[in-house]
Amino acid sequence: MSSASRRPRRNSVATPATTTYSTTSLPSSASRHHRLGPIPLARVPLLEAPEQGGLLSNGTVNFAVFCVALALASTLLDNYEQTGVVLELETLKWLLQGLDIALILFVFMVYWSFMSFFVTVSTIRGDIKLELGGVLYGFIQFGLFAIPTGVVVYWDCSQLIRAATAMQVCVYAMKVHSYWSTNWTLLEFVAAEESTETFESFSSQLTPNKFAYFMFAPTLVYEREYPMLTRIDWVKFAQLTFVFALVCLADYTLLVSYLFKYWGECQDVANISPFNFGRLLIRLSIPVMAHWMFLFFAIFHLGLGMSATLLRFADQEFYHDWWNADNFSTWWRKWNRPVHKWMLRHVFQEFRARSGKGGKPAATIVTFLVSAVLHEYIITLALGMFRPILSSIMMVQILLIRLTSLPIFKGTQFGNYVVWLTIFAGQPLVSLFYCWELNRTFG
């Protein structure tokens, strides 16, 4: 049985009764190239269908919401009692320094990315030679990284703005590569006569409208068609926007009330005792994890959900139940689905297909290496220094994947304990290392 025949068909997908999906959005699975993976399906975010999340339920989510709301209210009241101000905003002004530059760069990246559309289409249709098209594609990718990086450094933007710009650079670079690589893969499929599609039919689908939709859609992997909602749910969009604002308020309160204070204790690196190190690590564990969870929820559920609602994008599987992972292989597959899908198609599968002799272990190492480089670019630009702390830890994750795949971990509750223990210890530890390096480098 071929890999294409094993993939689920679109009409077998169960969708909520309250959501209506278009019925002509997707190609049949029979026409799917094996290197492109499964076809996109109409799926709701997991937190909107908690019965699919194992241990997660509506009651669990509501309990977490009440805990966050009460903790936020208590912190704001304490601030008012101690300082007479509910929440100071000077830090916010510093964090948003350079926001206007970031917005201009966002517009620039959109227009710059459109150059890749014309290069890709012209190369595929034979209007320019393949060699020249490859050079122009490389120039576009270089410009995507070099120009925004130089601008935010020159204008002395805040660390938050630098980080946001770097993440947006990575997003558009990955989208540009997906458009280029996927269309060449499809062209190979057509040229090898493995498809009933003609070159004229394939070429006719390379339109500016489809490229523009892909560049704004909450996905990193290019498809010629996506499952679409029949209308924009403005009520849901308003709800997501409101909650997004509350989560940003909660995270900002966490930063100014706890994390900045604790990170400030990291200045005396040389003289810190093991006791004080352990005490600081424990004090940081809950605030850092809360900060990390706020960012996850704000980006993957709220931010991408708002984008999907506006663009009627129906495949809203931006994350899965990573909190139930009993090994790190499962955790990496589930916690960031857009990046995982891109890495799977354009690094892991491409490496195995192109190398000819590259097995799964080698492809896994290359995938983690590419991911580590992108993460390190974001952190280096944000902090203004190169310290490969996170990338080194990410490469160690390869060993953890092998270790937690043993029967003592995989499929057991103990394995889930180990995953959570590693996250709770690793997040504050990484933040401490970077904080020490910042204080040592810049004072």
Summary of the structure (lengths in Angstrom):
residues: 443
radius of gyration: 23.2
end to end distance: 62.9
largest distance: 73.9
contacts: 1293
relative contact order: 0.10
helix: 72%
strand: 1%
